[in-house]
Amino acid sequence: MADWQNQQTRRTRRPRRLEEVTSTEIGFPVAWVLIGALSGLIIIGLVGLGVINIIRKQSITPTPSTIPGISPSQPIANTTPGNPTPTIPPVVTLESTATPPPTLTPTPAPPEALEPGVYGKVINTEGAGLSIRAGPGTNNARLGVATDNSLVLILDGPKADENLQEFVWWFVRNEDGLEGWVVQDFLEPSLPPTSDGGDTNQ
């Protein structure tokens, strides 16, 4: 009887052990699933916090505005309150203006010969001056004297000497406005006087 009771007890206990074993086997995977789910939630939460921090930093960073007079390529100096940093203005480079070379004015050449409308220069009188006479001859009255290196304007000529001498005469006007006849031997072609009254062929 004792053996039969033991067998009955073993038979009734076997299903319980099986149930306990199955329950413990099923319990371990559920715990791991819960741990994995919690870990995933924690990781997702950390990633979400990192993304939110990045978005906040980007939204806080100010966008530089355009300042009149400063091109966008120029950096804007950061100033700290209480410790201002001086801003160096941009260097302005001025283009150099090329100076054109001076234009050389050719020096005019004096006329090659005496003729009406040409100026003559008084020369070789040894300081005595050139006599201006009333006619083309030494027998005519002397009206005045043209000094050495002075200019006379030829108005007429040439004309032969009235006394048949070897002189050639020109009718001229001197610098004082006196008109008369002078001998060609004491004249040479010259440029007209300058605007300041000087002689251009000295």
C-alpha positions as CSV (number, residue, x, y, z in Angstrom):
1,M,0.0,0.0,0.0
2,A,2.8,2.3,0.7
3,D,4.3,1.6,-2.7
4,W,1.0,2.2,-4.4
5,Q,0.6,5.5,-2.6
6,N,4.1,6.6,-3.6
7,Q,3.4,5.8,-7.2
8,Q,0.2,7.8,-7.1
9,T,2.0,10.7,-5.5
10,R,4.7,10.7,-8.2
11,R,2.1,10.6,-10.9
12,T,0.2,13.5,-9.5
13,R,3.4,15.5,-9.0
14,R,4.8,15.0,-12.5
15,P,2.4,17.4,-14.3
16,R,3.2,20.1,-11.7
17,R,6.9,19.8,-12.3
18,L,6.3,19.9,-16.0
19,E,4.2,23.0,-15.6
20,E,6.9,24.6,-13.4
21,V,9.6,23.8,-15.9
22,T,7.6,25.1,-18.8
23,S,6.7,28.2,-16.8
24,T,10.3,28.9,-15.9
25,E,11.4,28.3,-19.5
26,I,8.8,30.7,-20.8
27,G,9.7,33.3,-18.2
28,F,13.3,33.8,-19.2
29,P,12.5,34.9,-22.9
30,V,9.9,37.4,-21.7
31,A,12.4,39.0,-19.3
32,W,14.9,39.4,-22.1
33,V,12.3,40.9,-24.4
34,L,11.4,43.4,-21.7
35,I,15.0,44.3,-21.1
36,G,15.7,44.7,-24.8
37,A,12.6,46.9,-25.2
38,L,13.7,49.1,-22.3
39,S,17.2,49.4,-23.8
40,G,15.8,50.3,-27.2
41,L,13.5,53.0,-25.6
42,I,16.5,54.4,-23.7
43,I,18.6,54.5,-26.9
44,I,15.8,56.2,-28.9
45,G,15.4,58.7,-26.1
46,L,19.1,59.6,-26.1
47,V,19.2,60.0,-29.9
48,G,16.1,62.1,-29.7
49,L,17.7,64.4,-27.0
50,G,20.8,64.7,-29.2
51,V,18.8,65.7,-32.2
52,I,16.8,68.3,-30.2
53,N,20.1,69.8,-28.8
54,I,21.5,70.1,-32.4
55,I,18.3,71.8,-33.6
56,R,18.3,74.2,-30.6
57,K,22.0,75.2,-31.3
58,Q,21.2,75.8,-35.0
59,S,18.2,78.0,-34.1
60,I,20.1,80.0,-31.5
61,T,23.0,80.8,-33.9
62,P,22.3,84.3,-35.3
63,T,22.3,84.8,-39.1
64,P,24.6,87.8,-39.9
65,S,22.6,90.6,-41.5
66,T,23.9,92.7,-44.4
67,I,25.5,96.0,-43.1
68,P,25.5,98.9,-45.6
69,G,29.0,99.7,-46.8
70,I,30.4,96.3,-46.0
71,S,30.5,93.6,-48.7
72,P,29.3,90.1,-47.7
73,S,32.8,88.7,-48.2
74,Q,34.2,90.9,-45.3
75,P,34.0,89.2,-41.9
76,I,32.1,91.0,-39.2
77,A,34.2,91.3,-36.0
78,N,32.7,89.6,-33.0
79,T,32.4,92.1,-30.1
80,T,32.1,91.0,-26.5
81,P,30.1,93.3,-24.2
82,G,32.4,95.3,-22.0
83,N,35.4,94.5,-24.2
84,P,34.8,96.0,-27.7
85,T,37.1,94.9,-30.5
86,P,38.0,97.7,-32.9
87,T,36.9,97.1,-36.5
88,I,39.6,97.8,-39.1
89,P,38.1,99.5,-42.1
90,P,38.8,98.0,-45.5
91,V,41.8,99.4,-47.4
92,V,40.7,101.3,-50.5
93,T,43.2,101.1,-53.3
94,L,43.0,104.0,-55.7
95,E,43.9,103.4,-59.3
96,S,46.9,105.4,-60.4
97,T,46.1,107.9,-63.1
98,A,48.7,107.6,-65.9
99,T,50.2,111.0,-66.8
100,P,50.4,111.3,-70.6
101,P,53.9,112.2,-71.9
102,P,54.3,115.9,-72.8
103,T,53.7,116.6,-76.4
104,L,56.8,117.9,-78.1
105,T,56.2,121.0,-80.2
106,P,58.5,121.1,-83.1
107,T,60.7,124.2,-83.3
108,P,59.7,126.2,-86.4
109,A,62.6,127.0,-88.8
110,P,63.2,130.6,-89.9
111,P,62.4,131.5,-93.5
112,E,65.1,130.8,-96.1
113,A,65.0,134.2,-97.8
114,L,63.7,137.8,-97.4
115,E,60.4,138.6,-99.0
116,P,57.3,140.7,-98.2
117,G,55.5,139.4,-95.1
118,V,58.8,138.0,-93.6
119,Y,60.6,139.4,-90.6
120,G,64.2,140.5,-90.9
121,K,66.7,140.7,-88.1
122,V,69.2,143.5,-88.0
123,I,72.8,142.2,-87.9
124,N,76.4,143.2,-88.4
125,T,76.1,147.0,-87.7
126,E,78.7,146.8,-85.0
127,G,76.4,148.7,-82.7
128,A,75.7,151.6,-85.0
129,G,72.2,150.3,-86.0
130,L,70.6,150.2,-89.4
131,S,69.5,153.4,-91.0
132,I,65.8,153.7,-92.1
133,R,65.6,156.1,-95.0
134,A,62.8,157.8,-96.9
135,G,63.8,156.2,-100.2
136,P,65.9,153.4,-101.6
137,G,69.2,155.3,-101.7
138,T,71.8,156.8,-99.3
139,N,70.9,160.3,-100.6
140,N,67.5,160.1,-99.0
141,A,66.8,161.4,-95.5
142,R,67.4,159.2,-92.5
143,L,64.0,158.7,-90.7
144,G,65.4,156.6,-87.8
145,V,67.6,153.7,-86.8
146,A,66.9,150.0,-86.2
147,T,69.2,148.7,-83.5
148,D,71.2,145.4,-83.7
149,N,69.2,142.2,-83.2
150,S,65.9,144.1,-83.5
151,L,63.2,142.8,-85.9
152,V,61.6,144.6,-88.8
153,L,58.7,143.5,-90.9
154,I,59.3,143.5,-94.7
155,L,56.5,145.3,-96.5
156,D,57.8,145.7,-100.0
157,G,60.9,145.0,-102.1
158,P,63.4,144.2,-103.2
159,K,64.3,147.4,-105.0
160,A,67.5,148.6,-106.7
161,D,69.5,151.5,-105.4
162,E,68.5,154.9,-106.9
163,N,72.2,156.0,-107.1
164,L,73.0,152.8,-109.1
165,Q,75.1,151.5,-106.2
166,E,75.3,147.8,-105.4
167,F,72.8,148.0,-102.6
168,V,69.4,146.2,-102.6
169,W,66.7,147.9,-100.6
170,W,63.6,146.7,-98.7
171,F,60.7,148.7,-97.4
172,V,60.2,147.8,-93.7
173,R,58.4,148.7,-90.5
174,N,60.4,148.6,-87.3
175,E,59.2,147.7,-83.8
176,D,58.2,151.4,-83.1
177,G,56.0,151.5,-86.2
178,L,58.4,153.6,-88.2
179,E,58.4,152.7,-91.9
180,G,61.2,153.3,-94.4
181,W,63.9,151.7,-96.6
182,V,66.8,149.7,-95.4
183,V,69.8,147.9,-97.0
184,Q,69.6,144.2,-97.4
185,D,73.2,143.6,-96.4
186,F,72.3,144.1,-92.7
187,L,69.2,141.9,-92.6
188,E,68.7,138.1,-92.3
189,P,65.4,136.1,-92.4
190,S,63.9,135.6,-88.9
191,L,60.9,134.1,-87.2
192,P,58.2,136.6,-86.0
193,P,58.6,138.0,-82.5
194,T,57.1,136.0,-79.6
195,S,53.9,137.0,-77.7
196,D,56.0,138.6,-74.9
197,G,57.8,140.9,-77.4
198,G,61.0,138.9,-77.5
199,D,62.9,137.6,-80.4
200,T,62.6,133.9,-81.4
201,N,65.9,133.8,-83.3
202,Q,68.5,135.0,-80.9
